[in-house]
Structure formats: structure tokens, C-alpha cells
Amino acid sequence: MKAKDLFFTLKPLWENYDLKKVEGYLAGVSEGAMNDIRNKKESGYYQWLPVLIEYLKPLTVVELGGAMGASALMMLSSLPKESRLYSITLAEGGLEFSFVKENYPNFVPIVGDDLNLKTWPKELALGTTDLWFFDTEHNYQQLHAELELYKGFFKKGAVILIDDIHLNEGMFRAWTEFPGDKFDATTYLHWSGFGIVTI
């Protein structure tokens, strides 16, 4: 499916998404993060993520740049029990995944450098990943390096999400380098840019 078609297939479900569905998952989220999650006009991707997960039913999800875990919680709320979400983030003085207060059996949080493949658990076969979410350091060097490292693992049918593609010139340049069919969903999903790629 083309990236644009994927977005517009899910758009009506996203527009009518009820946050009450995920209240139980968000109990540990800060008020500032909750404001972002509620603000569909400025950061609608938060509410789009569970809609996408419910539609795709991915077996393996890889998130680069999990930070405190707000996006991970939104994805976990719709992730099938038999699926796994692997989320990696750099050490943030104890704040890493601090919003995640429960132990979710299908969530694998990792603290480390995503540019070191040895950081990933051995059971993760990156080439089986159905959904990728790139949201790490917001500069060309980082996103370009991630693309070069991971593009060999992008399988046919995979969906790739890239946040903040219009935050600066470097991010937009790196976004243009990604292979696959692309749709710029910035107008709908995030004031600083949001890209969808299908392989």
C-alpha cells in the first residue's frame, strides 16, 4: 500500500479516536506529555499510532528514540499480546522510560546507542520488523547514520515513521534520502513534521 493511501485509510479512525481507550496506559505520563497527547492539531501522531498499530497488527515494532515512553505507551495500547515492541533510548539520568509504570510482557525497553547493533537483544531479528519509528537526535548526521545502518533490514511491506522531518534542513534532507514510497503527513500529525514510508 502506498504511504498516502495508508494514511487516508486510517484518517477517519484517527479523527474519531477516543483517548479513553488508553487512559490506563497513561497513568504515569507527565501533564506536559499528556497535553501533547491530547493536542491532535499540533501533535496528532500520538493518537494516530494506536490506530496504525490496530490496523497493521505488526508482530515486531522497533522504536528508535523512546525517551520517557509516551509514544511506546500509545503503541502498546493497541499492540497484540503476541507482538513485541522494542524501544531504545540513550540514558537520560534515570528518566528513560519513566512514564512506563507497568510491566508489559510485550514491551522490551533498551537503554543504549541505536547506532551499535550489539545493543539490541539477541532474540530480535531486525529484518522481521514490520513497523519502524525513528525519533532520536534531530539532526542530519544521526538520521542519515541510522538509515545507512538499518536500511538493509527494511523488508517488503514494512512501514517506517519518521518524526520531526521539518524541524530543520538536515532532518528534511535525511527524510528525502529514505527509500520507499513516502507521504509527508506534517499537516495532520505534527507541527514539526511527520513522514510515513512504505517499503
Disulfide bonds with the S-S distance in Angstrom:
none
